[in-house]
Amino acid sequence: MKASFTFLIAALAAGAVADLHYTGFCVDTDGGVDAYNRAATEKACAAYKNRNTGSKQWDTCPDCTVKSDQDILYYCDSAAQHIGGDELNYYCKQNGAGGSLAW
C-alpha cells in the first residue's frame, strides 16, 4: 500500500499545473519524499472554506469539504473548482505542513 500511495503522490505532483483545482491535500517533505499530512489537510480545508478575500474564484471556497478515499486519504474537495494552488499551499503551511499537492 505504501508504494502505491507514494506513486500517487508523485503522479499528482507531476500533473498539478493548473491554477485552480478540484482537490488537494497537505504534505511534508522528508528526504525528498512527500508524506501526506492528514491533520494539516483537515485544518487547511476548514480555513479555506472560511476564506473571503475578494471576488476571484480562488478567493472563496464555499463548497470546500474534507472527503476521504476509503478512509485512507483525506483531501479537500471543491466541486466548483475554487481551490487555488497557492492559497491551499498557504493554508497547509499555516497548519504545520511543508506544502501541498492539488489537482
C-alpha positions in Angstrom: 0.0 0.0 0.0 2.8 2.5 0.9 4.4 2.1 -2.6 1.2 2.8 -4.4 0.5 5.8 -2.2 4.0 7.2 -2.9 3.3 6.7 -6.6 0.0 8.5 -6.3 1.7 11.5 -4.7 4.4 11.6 -7.3 1.9 11.4 -10.2 -0.2 14.2 -8.7 2.9 16.4 -8.2 3.8 16.0 -11.8 0.3 16.7 -13.0 -0.6 19.7 -10.9 -0.1 22.5 -13.4 -3.4 24.4 -13.4 -4.1 27.4 -11.2 -7.5 26.2 -10.0 -8.2 22.7 -8.7 -10.9 20.4 -7.6 -8.9 18.6 -5.0 -5.8 19.0 -2.8 -4.1 17.9 0.4 -1.2 18.9 2.6 2.2 17.2 2.5 5.5 17.2 4.4 8.8 16.6 2.6 11.2 14.2 4.3 14.4 13.4 2.5 12.9 14.4 -0.9 9.8 12.3 -0.5 6.4 13.8 0.1 4.4 12.4 3.0 0.7 13.0 3.4 -0.3 15.2 6.4 -4.0 14.5 7.3 -4.2 16.9 10.3 -3.0 19.8 8.3 -5.2 18.9 5.4 -8.3 19.0 7.6 -7.4 22.3 9.2 -6.4 23.9 5.9 -9.6 22.9 4.2 -11.7 24.4 7.1 -9.6 27.6 6.9 -10.1 27.8 3.1 -13.9 27.3 3.5 -13.9 30.4 5.7 -11.8 32.4 3.3 -13.4 35.5 1.8 -10.7 37.8 0.3 -12.2 39.1 -2.9 -14.2 38.3 -6.0 -11.9 35.9 -7.8 -12.8 32.2 -7.9 -10.0 31.2 -5.6 -10.8 34.0 -3.1 -13.6 31.9 -1.6 -14.3 28.2 -1.3 -17.9 27.9 -0.2 -18.0 24.2 -1.2 -14.7 23.2 0.4 -15.2 19.9 2.2 -13.0 17.2 3.6 -13.6 13.9 1.8 -12.0 10.5 2.1 -10.9 7.8 -0.3 -11.8 4.6 1.6 -10.7 6.2 4.9 -7.1 6.2 3.7 -6.5 9.6 2.0 -8.4 12.6 3.4 -8.4 15.6 1.0 -10.0 19.0 0.5 -12.6 18.9 -2.3 -14.3 21.7 -4.3 -16.8 20.5 -6.9 -16.9 24.1 -8.3 -13.1 24.2 -8.7 -12.4 27.0 -6.2 -9.1 25.7 -4.8 -6.2 27.8 -5.8 -2.8 26.1 -5.6 -1.0 29.0 -3.9 -3.9 29.5 -1.5 -4.1 25.9 -0.4 -0.3 25.8 0.0 -0.6 28.9 2.3 -3.2 27.2 4.5 -1.3 24.0 4.6 1.9 25.8 5.8 -0.2 27.8 8.3 -1.3 24.5 9.8 2.1 22.8 10.1 2.6 21.1 6.8 5.6 21.7 4.4 3.4 22.3 1.4 0.5 21.0 -0.7 -0.5 19.0 -3.8 -3.5 19.8 -5.8 -5.2 18.6 -9.0 
